[in-house]
């Protein structure tokens, strides 16, 4: 009887440990932002999510429905708040009444996990397109970050979340460091 009780408790504990979280926490941390200065220039900022689905992680396992995990907060809102904060720190006034308009389109932001019985493989990709109109011309740049990983057993959602945050941080830092954007805004 004790052996059955121990086995039951062990199985219950292991099952509790393997629950997949329902949401991701997306928090890009930009510590080394570029030293570009905008000298009190003004711009409107809009971030548009062009993806057909809002999830970030999709776990595909043969014979099972895909597991989809979305961010806790809207990804477009996270990107808008992050870029606004850092551009304002660089001297760019983000306002709704400006002749310069910046539109950031989220083209792709996904981690696709192929979960096998004893291992997994994941592919991640973030693609953001930045379009700036200064009232006379339009500048369009696309920023991409891709990566692959694999490992034994089951994919760790916390590790995938951390990797996504690092990739998003790199893309946003690259946007903030683009000298063309700085010189294009009047």
N, C-alpha and C positions, 0 to 999 in steps of 0.2 A: 504494500500500500504506500509506504514512504517513497519508494522508487517512482511510482506513478505520480505522486504529488510533486516530487522534485522535477520530473520530466515535464509536467504540466506548467509549473512555474517557470522553468527554463524556456520552454517554447513561448509562453506568454511574454516573457521579458524580451526574447529575440524578436518577436513579432512587433512589439512596441518600438524597438530600436530601428526597425526597418521601415517605418511609416514615411511616406514621401510627403514633404511639406507642400502646402497648398499655394504658397506665394513666395516670391523671391524679394529680397530687399536689395534694390538697386541704388547704390551710393557711390558714384564716381568721386574719387578723392584727388583733386588737382593740387599738388603741392609745389611743383616747379613750373608755375605758369610763366609764359614768356614776358619779357620786359617791353613789349610794344606799347606805345602811347598814342592815344587818339586825340589828344588835345581838345577835349570837350566837343567832339563831333557827335551828331545825333543819328539814331537809326531806329527803325521799327524792327522787332524780332518776332517771327512766327515759326513755330515748329509743328510740322504736319507728319502724322504717322500714315505712311502709304501702304503699310502691310495689310494683308487681308485678315490676319488674326493677331490678337494681342499677346499671345504667349511668347515666352523667351526660350523655354526649354521644352523640347519634345522628345520623349523617350519611346523608342520603337522596339517592341519585343515580339518575336514571331508568335502568332496565335493569340495575341492579346490586343485589346484596344490601346491606342497610344495614350501615354500619360502626358498631359500638357500642364505646364506651370507658368503662370503669369506673374508679372511684378505686382507688388502690393500697391504701388503708386503708378499712375500713368507715365509711361516712358517718355512721351513727348513733353509732359510737364517737368519731369526730372531734367531733361536736356535743356529745356527753356530756362529753368531756374539756374542751372549750373552755368550756362553760357552768359546769361544776363549778369549774374554776380561777377564773373571774372572779366567780362568786357567792361562793366562799370568800374571795376578796380583798375582797368587800363585807361580809363578816362572817356569811354564811349557811353554817352547818355542813351539809355534804352527808353524810348517814348513812343506813343502811338501816333504822334503828329510830327513825322520826320520825312524828308524827301528820300533818304536812304532807306531801303527796305531789305532786310535779310530774311530769307526763307530757308529753313533747314528741313529737309525731307528725310524721314527715316525710311530708307528703301528696304533694308533688311537688318534684323537684329534677332538672331536665333542660334541656339545650340541644339544640334540634332544628335541624339545618342542612340546608337545601335546596341541594345543590351542583349548579350548572349547569356548562356547559362553560367559560364565560368569567367567571362570577361566582358568588357565594353569598349566601344570606340566612339569618340565624339568629334564632331566638326562644329566649329563656331564661326560666325561671320556677322560683322557689323558693317553696314554701308550707309553713310550719311551723305547727302548731296546738299551743298550750300549754294544758294543763288542770291546774288546781291545786285540790286538795281539802284544806281545812284542818281536816277532821274535822266541820265543821258545814255548810259550803257548798262549792260548786264554781264556779270561775271559769274560763271558756274564752275565749281570745283567739287569733285567727289572724293570722299575719304573712306578708305576701306581697311579693315583689320580682320584677318582670318587666322585660324589655328586649328590644329588637330591634337587630340590626346587619346590615350587608351590606358587601360589598367585591368587588374584582376578583379574578379567578383562583380559587385554592383557599383554603378556610378554614384559617387558621393555628390549630392546636390549642393552641399555647402562649398565644395571645391569648385564645382561648375559655376556657382554664383560668384565666388571670389574671382575666378578667371574672367567671367563676363564683365565684372566691375573694372578689372584691370584693363581689359581691351577697350571698354567704353572710355575710360580715363585717357588712354593713349590717343584715341580718335579725337576727343574733345580738346586735348592739349595741342594736337596737331592743327586743329581748326584755329585755336587761339593764337598759334604761332605763325600763321600764314601772313607773310608780309604783303602779299597781293591784296588781301582783304583790307589791311590797314591802309594801303595807298589808294585803294579803289573808292573808299568811302570819303565823300567830300564834306 
